[in-house]
Amino acid sequence: MLTFILVFALIAGSAVIYLSNKNQRWRKKHINSRWRILAYFLFIVALFGFYSGMSLPVSLFICLMVIMLSHMFIPFLVLMVRDK
């Protein structure tokens, strides 16, 4: 259950970073870049959460993998969901 919550925190942080980018296509206008602080906080909390149950290299790998995959998947999800 904790792993699911931590992965969701990483995906939410990636979504916030995507939404604060000026080239995002989810909303008509991008959100304020101050929201990136929340995303970085979610990344750090998830890293410490994974580190509580695993070693540091494994927790870093999992966090970077989930962030990387969500940064690749979110723009394609927006293209599939958005009506044109």
C-alpha positions as CSV (number, residue, x, y, z in Angstrom):
1,M,0.0,0.0,0.0
2,L,2.8,2.4,0.8
3,T,4.5,1.6,-2.5
4,F,1.3,2.5,-4.4
5,I,1.1,5.9,-2.5
6,L,4.7,6.7,-3.2
7,V,4.4,5.9,-6.9
8,F,1.3,8.0,-7.1
9,A,3.2,10.9,-5.4
10,L,5.9,10.6,-8.1
11,I,3.3,10.6,-10.9
12,A,1.5,13.6,-9.3
13,G,4.8,15.5,-9.1
14,S,5.6,14.7,-12.7
15,A,2.1,15.9,-13.7
16,V,2.7,19.2,-11.8
17,I,6.0,19.7,-13.6
18,Y,4.3,19.0,-16.9
19,L,1.4,21.4,-16.1
20,S,3.9,24.2,-15.2
21,N,5.7,23.9,-18.5
22,K,4.8,26.6,-21.1
23,N,4.6,23.9,-23.8
24,Q,2.0,21.7,-22.1
25,R,-1.2,20.9,-24.0
26,W,-3.5,19.7,-21.1
27,R,-4.8,23.2,-20.2
28,K,-5.1,26.3,-22.2
29,K,-2.7,28.2,-19.9
30,H,0.2,26.7,-17.9
31,I,0.1,26.9,-14.1
32,N,2.4,29.1,-12.1
33,S,6.0,27.8,-11.9
34,R,5.9,28.1,-8.0
35,W,3.9,24.8,-8.1
36,R,7.2,23.1,-9.0
37,I,8.2,23.4,-5.3
38,L,5.3,21.0,-4.5
39,A,6.6,18.6,-7.2
40,Y,10.1,18.6,-5.8
41,F,8.7,18.0,-2.3
42,L,6.7,15.0,-3.6
43,F,9.8,13.6,-5.2
44,I,11.9,14.0,-2.0
45,V,9.1,12.5,0.2
46,A,8.8,9.5,-2.2
47,L,12.6,9.0,-2.2
48,F,12.7,8.9,1.6
49,G,9.6,6.6,1.6
50,F,11.3,4.1,-0.7
51,Y,14.6,4.5,1.2
52,S,12.9,3.4,4.4
53,G,12.3,0.0,2.9
54,M,15.1,-0.4,0.4
55,S,18.7,0.5,-0.2
56,L,19.6,3.9,-1.6
57,P,20.6,2.8,-5.1
58,V,17.4,0.8,-5.5
59,S,15.2,3.6,-4.2
60,L,16.9,6.1,-6.5
61,F,16.5,3.8,-9.5
62,I,12.8,3.3,-8.8
63,C,12.2,7.1,-8.3
64,L,14.0,8.0,-11.5
65,M,12.4,5.2,-13.5
66,V,8.8,6.3,-12.4
67,I,9.6,10.0,-13.1
68,M,11.1,9.2,-16.5
69,L,8.2,7.0,-17.5
70,S,5.6,9.4,-16.4
71,H,7.3,12.3,-18.2
72,M,7.1,10.3,-21.4
73,F,3.6,9.0,-20.8
74,I,1.7,12.2,-19.7
75,P,2.0,14.0,-23.0
76,F,0.7,11.0,-24.9
77,L,-2.2,10.6,-22.4
78,V,-3.2,14.2,-23.0
79,L,-3.2,13.6,-26.8
80,M,-5.5,10.5,-26.3
81,V,-7.9,12.2,-23.9
82,R,-8.1,15.6,-25.4
83,D,-11.0,16.1,-27.9
84,K,-10.2,17.9,-31.1
